[in-house]
Amino acid sequence: MVHTTDADVSGSTIATTTDRQLVEASKCSEASSITEEATAYGLSCVRQSLEKRNISAGAATIIMASWRQSTKRQYRTYTRRWFQYCSKIKADPIYPDITQVLDFLTELFHSGISYSALNTARSALSALCSTKQHMTVGAHPLVVRFMKGVFNLRPTVSRYRHVWDVRKVLNYLKTCSPVVELSLKTLTLKLVMLLALVTAARSQSLHLLDLSSMTTEESSYTFIFTGLLKQSRPGYVNPVVTLRPYTPDKLLCVCDTLKEYLSRTENFRDNETKLFISYVKPHKAVSKASISHWIREVMTRSGIDTDKFKAHSVRAVATSRAKQSFVPIEHILATAGWSSLCTFAKFYDKPTATDNDLFAHSVLKA
């Protein structure tokens, strides 16, 4: 018979308690470390998950390049929240149970985010982790069904039901004349808006315009996009932007405005080849966010409600106006870089605000 003293029992209890505390502390430390790492390094956790699957460093580097920087920034938001969530519930963030994934998505849903944002979160989790059955979480039947439920409960809607009247902006741009007398700031604003209208380009595309890929002819300018556009994909050829004089109204001629802008900024550039540079010292190349800000400023000066309409609305205005002017759909799609008519019809083909009253006014007209 083994005799156990109170001291033995007490010591054993203390040891057991200490061991449990150490284990719990270790788990918390590990989870905290993972969370801090995910927060500090963004998608480095995705790379680590690839390496855990015995994917070589070289292959992982190429796989990581499959996501654009803008996508990585979006993913980072949800991978951070995912690691924090897993730390809270003591779950494996790389090989979670599907119920944990669904609970996380449900938590995001109840926070009020849109279907589109939840879809981004699902894509971020798919890039990072797999289920214990080695299935990508985003492709799991329950997650697919969950997302259909989200869409039914919170369907996506187009940002705009109508677009602003382009004549307001055109009338303002006409007042910005003659171009030789404009300040560099106003000249810059006029050029960026004219380019956005005549090319139906995104701010990101305008940001990529570069003098090193520009050719000048007697009466035209041609830009070739050398970087990746938003619509770039395998098999897609970047469009060539050719700017020609607008003879019906010299006050709206993009070529005259561009010519003056190039002349005015020539001495500021040094080795800078990006078309758009800051109109204040030290006159460095600007970001696409700055270009969006410039477009919004022109809209504000023209009397457009920029609380309702963002810079991206120019793309819908330009393409909708082209359609109303009977420009062939094929030409509109090619200019805007769309491969499908559905994209234009669903998101960009909008009536102007004044069109809503056209029928009623025609009926009541004396």
VOMIBA-229009 format. One record per residue (C-alpha): residue in one letter; chain; residue number from 1; x, y, z. Coordinates in pm, 1 decimal, always signed. Example, Ala and Ser with C-alpha at 12.3 -4.5 7.8 and 13.67 -1.06 7.14 Angstrom:
! VOMIBA-229009
[a,A,1,[+1230.0,-450.0,+780.0]]
[s,A,2,[+1367.0,-106.0,+714.0]]
This chain:
! VOMIBA-229009
[m,A,1,[+0.0,+0.0,+0.0]]
[v,A,2,[+124.0,+342.6,-90.6]]
[h,A,3,[+73.8,+606.7,+173.3]]
[t,A,4,[+20.0,+961.0,+44.2]]
[t,A,5,[+70.1,+1249.0,+276.2]]
[d,A,6,[-108.0,+1581.3,+258.8]]
[a,A,7,[+219.3,+1734.8,+151.9]]
[d,A,8,[+244.1,+1487.2,-138.6]]
[v,A,9,[-109.7,+1566.2,-254.0]]
[s,A,10,[-52.7,+1939.4,-218.1]]
[g,A,11,[+273.8,+1918.3,-410.3]]
[s,A,12,[+115.1,+1710.2,-682.2]]
[t,A,13,[-172.5,+1957.7,-713.8]]
[i,A,14,[+63.5,+2250.7,-731.8]]
[a,A,15,[+272.9,+2074.5,-996.8]]
[t,A,16,[-33.8,+1988.2,-1203.0]]
[t,A,17,[-164.2,+2343.6,-1178.9]]
[t,A,18,[+174.3,+2481.9,-1274.5]]
[d,A,19,[+195.1,+2251.2,-1574.3]]
[r,A,20,[-149.9,+2359.6,-1692.6]]
[q,A,21,[-58.9,+2723.6,-1653.8]]
[l,A,22,[+258.2,+2669.6,-1851.4]]
[v,A,23,[+68.5,+2494.6,-2130.9]]
[e,A,24,[-196.1,+2767.4,-2141.6]]
[a,A,25,[+72.1,+3036.6,-2132.7]]
[s,A,26,[+253.0,+2861.8,-2414.9]]
[k,A,27,[-63.4,+2843.7,-2624.1]]
[c,A,28,[-144.5,+3210.0,-2560.6]]
[s,A,29,[+213.4,+3309.4,-2638.3]]
[e,A,30,[+208.0,+3111.9,-2962.5]]
[a,A,31,[-128.0,+3253.9,-3066.1]]
[s,A,32,[-16.0,+3605.0,-2975.2]]
[s,A,33,[+303.1,+3557.5,-3173.0]]
[i,A,34,[+107.4,+3442.0,-3477.7]]
[t,A,35,[-133.8,+3733.7,-3447.9]]
[e,A,36,[+149.1,+3985.6,-3413.0]]
[e,A,37,[+326.5,+3835.1,-3710.3]]
[a,A,38,[+15.8,+3847.7,-3925.8]]
[t,A,39,[-40.9,+4208.5,-3823.2]]
[a,A,40,[+318.6,+4311.7,-3882.0]]
[y,A,41,[+385.3,+4132.2,-4206.5]]
[g,A,42,[+44.5,+4110.3,-4373.2]]
[l,A,43,[+38.7,+3822.8,-4619.3]]
[s,A,44,[+365.5,+3669.6,-4502.8]]
[c,A,45,[+133.8,+3429.8,-4317.8]]
[v,A,46,[+7.1,+3312.0,-4658.4]]
[r,A,47,[+361.8,+3241.0,-4765.7]]
[q,A,48,[+422.4,+3046.4,-4443.9]]
[s,A,49,[+110.9,+2840.5,-4505.5]]
[l,A,50,[+248.5,+2750.8,-4850.6]]
[e,A,51,[+578.5,+2644.4,-4698.2]]
[k,A,52,[+394.3,+2428.9,-4444.1]]
[r,A,53,[+253.5,+2241.3,-4741.5]]
[n,A,54,[+612.9,+2166.4,-4851.2]]
[i,A,55,[+599.8,+2412.2,-5140.6]]
[s,A,56,[+947.9,+2535.2,-5228.3]]
[a,A,57,[+1052.4,+2894.5,-5162.6]]
[g,A,58,[+1089.1,+2963.7,-5536.4]]
[a,A,59,[+742.0,+2833.0,-5616.9]]
[a,A,60,[+594.6,+3023.1,-5320.2]]
[t,A,61,[+746.7,+3348.2,-5449.3]]
[i,A,62,[+579.5,+3302.5,-5787.2]]
[i,A,63,[+247.6,+3206.6,-5627.5]]
[m,A,64,[+261.2,+3517.5,-5408.5]]
[a,A,65,[+307.2,+3728.7,-5724.3]]
[s,A,66,[-32.9,+3608.2,-5849.2]]
[w,A,67,[-201.0,+3865.9,-5626.1]]
[r,A,68,[-181.8,+4234.8,-5712.2]]
[q,A,69,[-67.9,+4477.9,-5443.0]]
[s,A,70,[-420.2,+4618.2,-5412.4]]
[t,A,71,[-555.8,+4266.3,-5356.3]]
[k,A,72,[-289.6,+4196.1,-5094.8]]
[r,A,73,[-391.1,+4510.6,-4908.2]]
[q,A,74,[-752.9,+4397.2,-4910.7]]
[y,A,75,[-660.3,+4046.0,-4797.1]]
[r,A,76,[-442.1,+4181.5,-4517.4]]
[t,A,77,[-747.8,+4332.2,-4348.4]]
[y,A,78,[-921.8,+3996.1,-4322.4]]
[t,A,79,[-619.4,+3777.0,-4252.6]]
[r,A,80,[-542.5,+3995.8,-3950.9]]
[r,A,81,[-898.2,+3959.6,-3824.1]]
[w,A,82,[-886.6,+3586.2,-3890.6]]
[f,A,83,[-569.6,+3539.8,-3685.5]]
[q,A,84,[-716.1,+3745.6,-3403.9]]
[y,A,85,[-1033.1,+3535.9,-3417.1]]
[c,A,86,[-835.6,+3210.0,-3411.2]]
[s,A,87,[-629.5,+3338.2,-3120.0]]
[k,A,88,[-949.1,+3413.0,-2928.6]]
[i,A,89,[-1106.8,+3069.8,-2984.1]]
[k,A,90,[-775.0,+2875.9,-2975.0]]
[a,A,91,[-813.3,+2746.7,-3333.5]]
[d,A,92,[-555.4,+2645.8,-3593.4]]
[p,A,93,[-553.2,+2938.3,-3843.0]]
[i,A,94,[-399.7,+2729.2,-4121.9]]
[y,A,95,[-606.8,+2410.0,-4093.6]]
[p,A,96,[-931.5,+2518.8,-3926.9]]
[d,A,97,[-1253.4,+2327.7,-3886.4]]
[i,A,98,[-1514.9,+2443.3,-4136.9]]
[t,A,99,[-1751.1,+2537.4,-3854.5]]
[q,A,100,[-1491.4,+2785.6,-3730.2]]
[v,A,101,[-1468.1,+2941.3,-4075.8]]
[l,A,102,[-1847.3,+2974.3,-4095.1]]
[d,A,103,[-1862.0,+3130.8,-3748.8]]
[f,A,104,[-1593.6,+3381.8,-3849.3]]
[l,A,105,[-1780.7,+3475.4,-4168.7]]
[t,A,106,[-2101.0,+3504.0,-3966.7]]
[e,A,107,[-1927.6,+3743.1,-3728.3]]
[l,A,108,[-1818.7,+3954.7,-4024.9]]
[f,A,109,[-2173.3,+3945.4,-4165.3]]
[h,A,110,[-2319.1,+4073.3,-3840.2]]
[s,A,111,[-2064.2,+4354.8,-3838.0]]
[g,A,112,[-2257.0,+4492.0,-4136.9]]
[i,A,113,[-2011.8,+4447.8,-4424.8]]
[s,A,114,[-2139.9,+4393.9,-4778.3]]
[y,A,115,[-2159.3,+4075.0,-4982.9]]
[s,A,116,[-1863.2,+4195.1,-5189.0]]
[a,A,117,[-1649.7,+4251.2,-4879.0]]
[l,A,118,[-1744.5,+3908.4,-4741.9]]
[n,A,119,[-1648.1,+3755.9,-5073.4]]
[t,A,120,[-1308.1,+3922.1,-5039.7]]
[a,A,121,[-1275.7,+3774.9,-4690.0]]
[r,A,122,[-1358.7,+3430.6,-4828.8]]
[s,A,123,[-1092.1,+3470.2,-5097.8]]
[a,A,124,[-838.3,+3578.2,-4834.5]]
[l,A,125,[-910.2,+3268.4,-4626.6]]
[s,A,126,[-885.7,+3049.9,-4938.3]]
[a,A,127,[-539.1,+3190.3,-5003.7]]
[l,A,128,[-431.4,+3125.3,-4646.7]]
[c,A,129,[-584.3,+2803.9,-4518.8]]
[s,A,130,[-738.2,+2467.7,-4602.5]]
[t,A,131,[-984.0,+2252.3,-4413.7]]
[k,A,132,[-864.3,+1947.0,-4228.9]]
[q,A,133,[-982.6,+1749.1,-4530.4]]
[h,A,134,[-734.4,+1953.7,-4742.0]]
[m,A,135,[-1009.1,+2143.1,-4926.4]]
[t,A,136,[-977.8,+2515.3,-4997.7]]
[v,A,137,[-1213.7,+2681.0,-4751.2]]
[g,A,138,[-1372.5,+2905.0,-5013.9]]
[a,A,139,[-1469.8,+2604.6,-5224.2]]
[h,A,140,[-1625.6,+2408.1,-4938.4]]
[p,A,141,[-1994.7,+2337.1,-5018.0]]
[l,A,142,[-2110.0,+2489.5,-4689.4]]
[v,A,143,[-1914.3,+2810.8,-4751.0]]
[v,A,144,[-2051.0,+2830.7,-5106.5]]
[r,A,145,[-2402.8,+2785.0,-4972.1]]
[f,A,146,[-2334.2,+3039.4,-4695.2]]
[m,A,147,[-2232.9,+3302.1,-4951.8]]
[k,A,148,[-2553.4,+3241.1,-5149.4]]
[g,A,149,[-2744.2,+3304.8,-4829.7]]
[v,A,150,[-2550.2,+3628.9,-4774.6]]
[f,A,151,[-2638.2,+3744.3,-5125.3]]
[n,A,152,[-3008.6,+3672.4,-5071.3]]
[l,A,153,[-3009.7,+3852.3,-4737.6]]
[r,A,154,[-2788.6,+4141.4,-4846.6]]
[p,A,155,[-2791.4,+4161.1,-5229.3]]
[t,A,156,[-2541.3,+4380.9,-5408.8]]
[v,A,157,[-2670.7,+4698.2,-5566.8]]
[s,A,158,[-2510.4,+4931.5,-5816.3]]
[r,A,159,[-2353.0,+5238.5,-5656.4]]
[y,A,160,[-2529.7,+5469.2,-5902.8]]
[r,A,161,[-2878.6,+5456.3,-6053.2]]
[h,A,162,[-2793.5,+5751.2,-6273.6]]
[v,A,163,[-2486.2,+5958.8,-6351.7]]
[w,A,164,[-2419.4,+6330.6,-6353.0]]
[d,A,165,[-2460.3,+6547.8,-6658.7]]
[v,A,166,[-2126.4,+6573.0,-6837.0]]
[r,A,167,[-2222.8,+6915.1,-6974.4]]
[k,A,168,[-2165.2,+7066.2,-6629.4]]
[v,A,169,[-1800.9,+6957.9,-6635.3]]
[l,A,170,[-1752.2,+7051.8,-7000.3]]
[n,A,171,[-1889.1,+7401.5,-6936.5]]
[y,A,172,[-1646.5,+7442.9,-6647.5]]
[l,A,173,[-1350.1,+7316.7,-6852.5]]
[k,A,174,[-1431.3,+7571.3,-7122.7]]
[t,A,175,[-1382.5,+7848.2,-6868.4]]
[c,A,176,[-1030.2,+7715.1,-6804.7]]
[s,A,177,[-899.1,+7886.0,-7117.6]]
[p,A,178,[-676.9,+7983.6,-7279.1]]
[v,A,179,[-446.3,+7713.4,-7147.4]]
[v,A,180,[-134.0,+7931.6,-7175.2]]
[e,A,181,[-276.9,+8162.3,-6909.1]]
[l,A,182,[-378.0,+7892.4,-6658.8]]
[s,A,183,[-193.2,+7824.1,-6336.4]]
[l,A,184,[-9.4,+7493.2,-6334.3]]
[k,A,185,[-266.9,+7351.7,-6092.8]]
[t,A,186,[-568.6,+7442.2,-6307.6]]
[l,A,187,[-387.9,+7322.8,-6620.1]]
[t,A,188,[-319.7,+6990.0,-6448.0]]
[l,A,189,[-682.6,+6955.3,-6337.5]]
[k,A,190,[-811.7,+7032.0,-6686.8]]
[l,A,191,[-579.4,+6777.8,-6848.1]]
[v,A,192,[-658.1,+6496.1,-6605.7]]
[m,A,193,[-1035.3,+6541.5,-6647.5]]
[l,A,194,[-1018.0,+6564.4,-7027.3]]
[l,A,195,[-807.6,+6248.0,-7037.0]]
[a,A,196,[-1047.2,+6067.7,-6802.0]]
[l,A,197,[-1341.3,+6161.5,-7025.5]]
[v,A,198,[-1195.1,+6089.3,-7370.3]]
[t,A,199,[-1034.3,+5759.2,-7268.0]]
[a,A,200,[-1288.7,+5636.2,-7007.9]]
[a,A,201,[-982.3,+5539.1,-6806.9]]
[r,A,202,[-954.0,+5460.9,-6438.7]]
[s,A,203,[-731.0,+5670.1,-6213.9]]
[q,A,204,[-495.9,+5372.9,-6202.4]]
[s,A,205,[-462.3,+5378.9,-6582.2]]
[l,A,206,[-400.1,+5754.7,-6591.9]]
[h,A,207,[-136.4,+5705.4,-6322.8]]
[l,A,208,[+48.7,+5463.0,-6554.4]]
[l,A,209,[+75.9,+5706.4,-6847.0]]
[d,A,210,[+446.9,+5753.0,-6908.4]]
[l,A,211,[+643.2,+5977.7,-7140.6]]
[s,A,212,[+887.0,+5695.2,-7212.9]]
[s,A,213,[+605.6,+5510.9,-7392.3]]
[m,A,214,[+461.2,+5818.4,-7566.3]]
[t,A,215,[+509.6,+5896.9,-7932.3]]
[t,A,216,[+435.8,+6236.3,-8082.8]]
[e,A,217,[+319.6,+6294.2,-8437.5]]
[e,A,218,[+230.8,+6613.9,-8615.5]]
[s,A,219,[-117.6,+6638.0,-8468.1]]
[s,A,220,[-153.7,+6349.3,-8221.3]]
[y,A,221,[-7.0,+6180.1,-7915.9]]
[t,A,222,[+2.8,+5804.6,-7856.4]]
[f,A,223,[+59.8,+5625.9,-7525.2]]
[i,A,224,[+127.6,+5255.6,-7486.1]]
[f,A,225,[+53.8,+5110.4,-7143.2]]
[t,A,226,[+353.3,+4908.3,-7026.6]]
[g,A,227,[+233.9,+4824.9,-6674.6]]
[l,A,228,[-47.2,+4603.3,-6551.7]]
[l,A,229,[-392.8,+4756.2,-6577.2]]
[k,A,230,[-682.3,+4649.1,-6359.5]]
[q,A,231,[-830.1,+4455.7,-6652.5]]
[s,A,232,[-497.9,+4294.9,-6751.3]]
[r,A,233,[-514.8,+3916.6,-6767.0]]
[p,A,234,[-350.9,+3634.4,-6965.2]]
[g,A,235,[-427.1,+3685.3,-7332.1]]
[y,A,236,[-532.3,+4049.6,-7284.9]]
[v,A,237,[-338.9,+4311.7,-7482.4]]
[n,A,238,[-315.7,+4653.5,-7319.5]]
[p,A,239,[-493.4,+4923.9,-7519.7]]
[v,A,240,[-309.9,+5196.3,-7707.4]]
[v,A,241,[-430.9,+5547.6,-7625.3]]
[t,A,242,[-422.5,+5785.1,-7921.1]]
[l,A,243,[-515.4,+6148.2,-7859.3]]
[r,A,244,[-618.0,+6363.2,-8155.4]]
[p,A,245,[-720.9,+6730.0,-8178.0]]
[y,A,246,[-1084.6,+6813.6,-8109.3]]
[t,A,247,[-1157.6,+7062.9,-8388.0]]
[p,A,248,[-1526.5,+7136.0,-8307.8]]
[d,A,249,[-1424.8,+7320.7,-7990.1]]
[k,A,250,[-1061.5,+7415.7,-7924.5]]
[l,A,251,[-1150.2,+7498.9,-7563.3]]
[l,A,252,[-1197.4,+7125.4,-7501.7]]
[c,A,253,[-901.1,+6999.7,-7706.0]]
[v,A,254,[-704.1,+6744.6,-7506.8]]
[c,A,255,[-405.3,+6772.0,-7742.7]]
[d,A,256,[-368.9,+7147.4,-7693.2]]
[t,A,257,[-396.0,+7099.6,-7317.2]]
[l,A,258,[-141.8,+6817.4,-7316.2]]
[k,A,259,[+100.9,+7013.7,-7531.8]]
[e,A,260,[+90.1,+7309.3,-7291.8]]
[y,A,261,[+125.2,+7078.3,-6991.0]]
[l,A,262,[+434.7,+6907.3,-7135.3]]
[s,A,263,[+591.2,+7243.4,-7214.7]]
[r,A,264,[+512.7,+7384.3,-6871.2]]
[t,A,265,[+647.4,+7083.9,-6677.4]]
[e,A,266,[+955.8,+7013.9,-6888.7]]
[n,A,267,[+1194.9,+7202.7,-6663.2]]
[f,A,268,[+1057.1,+7040.2,-6345.8]]
[r,A,269,[+1094.8,+6678.0,-6445.7]]
[d,A,270,[+1465.0,+6596.7,-6426.6]]
[n,A,271,[+1451.1,+6218.7,-6484.9]]
[e,A,272,[+1081.3,+6177.8,-6401.3]]
[t,A,273,[+893.3,+6019.0,-6692.6]]
[k,A,274,[+547.4,+5975.6,-6542.0]]
[l,A,275,[+305.6,+6205.5,-6723.1]]
[f,A,276,[+142.5,+6346.5,-6412.5]]
[i,A,277,[+367.1,+6516.9,-6160.3]]
[s,A,278,[+280.5,+6734.0,-5861.1]]
[y,A,279,[+205.9,+7098.6,-5938.4]]
[v,A,280,[+392.4,+7198.6,-5621.8]]
[k,A,281,[+758.9,+7147.0,-5537.7]]
[p,A,282,[+941.8,+6913.0,-5558.7]]
[h,A,283,[+721.6,+6815.9,-5860.2]]
[k,A,284,[+751.6,+6440.0,-5817.8]]
[a,A,285,[+528.8,+6177.3,-5976.6]]
[v,A,286,[+193.6,+6156.3,-5802.3]]
[s,A,287,[-3.2,+5853.2,-5683.2]]
[k,A,288,[-329.1,+5731.1,-5831.5]]
[a,A,289,[-499.5,+5858.4,-5515.8]]
[s,A,290,[-382.7,+6210.6,-5604.5]]
[i,A,291,[-524.1,+6171.5,-5955.3]]
[s,A,292,[-858.1,+6064.4,-5808.8]]
[h,A,293,[-847.1,+6369.4,-5582.2]]
[w,A,294,[-784.7,+6596.8,-5881.9]]
[i,A,295,[-1080.8,+6449.0,-6068.7]]
[r,A,296,[-1305.5,+6502.5,-5766.5]]
[e,A,297,[-1187.0,+6861.9,-5740.2]]
[v,A,298,[-1290.2,+6930.9,-6099.7]]
[m,A,299,[-1627.2,+6768.2,-6029.4]]
[t,A,300,[-1672.2,+6990.0,-5721.9]]
[r,A,301,[-1579.9,+7302.8,-5916.6]]
[s,A,302,[-1835.3,+7200.1,-6181.0]]
[g,A,303,[-2117.7,+7165.8,-5928.3]]
[i,A,304,[-2122.7,+6784.1,-5906.9]]
[d,A,305,[-2213.2,+6633.4,-5568.9]]
[t,A,306,[-1891.9,+6451.1,-5474.6]]
[d,A,307,[-2049.0,+6312.3,-5158.8]]
[k,A,308,[-2264.5,+6102.7,-5390.1]]
[f,A,309,[-2040.3,+6062.6,-5696.0]]
[k,A,310,[-1677.9,+5949.8,-5675.3]]
[a,A,311,[-1395.1,+5988.8,-5925.5]]
[h,A,312,[-1467.9,+5647.1,-6074.6]]
[s,A,313,[-1809.8,+5774.8,-6189.4]]
[v,A,314,[-1635.4,+5954.8,-6478.4]]
[r,A,315,[-1591.9,+5614.8,-6643.4]]
[a,A,316,[-1968.0,+5554.7,-6639.7]]
[v,A,317,[-2039.2,+5911.2,-6754.4]]
[a,A,318,[-1804.2,+5885.5,-7052.7]]
[t,A,319,[-1919.5,+5543.5,-7172.5]]
[s,A,320,[-2290.2,+5619.9,-7118.4]]
[r,A,321,[-2252.6,+5946.4,-7310.0]]
[a,A,322,[-2079.8,+5760.2,-7593.6]]
[k,A,323,[-2368.2,+5513.4,-7615.3]]
[q,A,324,[-2625.2,+5795.3,-7616.1]]
[s,A,325,[-2429.7,+5945.4,-7908.1]]
[f,A,326,[-2464.2,+5614.9,-8097.5]]
[v,A,327,[-2098.9,+5512.5,-8074.4]]
[p,A,328,[-2083.3,+5140.9,-8166.8]]
[i,A,329,[-2086.1,+4917.7,-7859.0]]
[e,A,330,[-1776.7,+4732.9,-7984.0]]
[h,A,331,[-1581.9,+5059.9,-7983.2]]
[i,A,332,[-1703.2,+5148.1,-7633.2]]
[l,A,333,[-1597.2,+4808.2,-7498.4]]
[a,A,334,[-1255.7,+4831.2,-7664.7]]
[t,A,335,[-1191.9,+5182.7,-7532.4]]
[a,A,336,[-1294.6,+5097.1,-7177.8]]
[g,A,337,[-1113.8,+4760.3,-7181.7]]
[w,A,338,[-1419.8,+4539.1,-7128.1]]
[s,A,339,[-1445.2,+4198.9,-7290.1]]
[s,A,340,[-1814.1,+4156.1,-7212.9]]
[l,A,341,[-2115.5,+4373.0,-7282.6]]
[c,A,342,[-2259.3,+4248.8,-6952.1]]
[t,A,343,[-2006.2,+4450.9,-6750.5]]
[f,A,344,[-2099.5,+4773.1,-6928.0]]
[a,A,345,[-2473.0,+4701.8,-6912.6]]
[k,A,346,[-2471.2,+4606.3,-6543.4]]
[f,A,347,[-2238.8,+4862.4,-6389.3]]
[y,A,348,[-2176.8,+5154.3,-6626.2]]
[d,A,349,[-2462.9,+5210.8,-6870.6]]
[k,A,350,[-2662.8,+5469.4,-6674.5]]
[p,A,351,[-2903.0,+5750.4,-6766.4]]
[t,A,352,[-2806.9,+6103.8,-6670.9]]
[a,A,353,[-2992.1,+6262.6,-6382.1]]
[t,A,354,[-3181.9,+6496.1,-6616.9]]
[d,A,355,[-3312.4,+6205.1,-6824.8]]
[n,A,356,[-3543.5,+6097.6,-6540.8]]
[d,A,357,[-3772.8,+6393.6,-6610.7]]
[l,A,358,[-3761.7,+6373.3,-6990.1]]
[f,A,359,[-4089.5,+6180.7,-7034.1]]
[a,A,360,[-4287.3,+6389.0,-6783.5]]
[h,A,361,[-4160.5,+6717.4,-6931.0]]
[s,A,362,[-4246.6,+6609.0,-7284.5]]
[v,A,363,[-4602.4,+6521.4,-7175.8]]
[l,A,364,[-4659.6,+6846.6,-6984.0]]
[k,A,365,[-4496.1,+7070.6,-7241.1]]
[a,A,366,[-4754.4,+7318.2,-7372.2]]
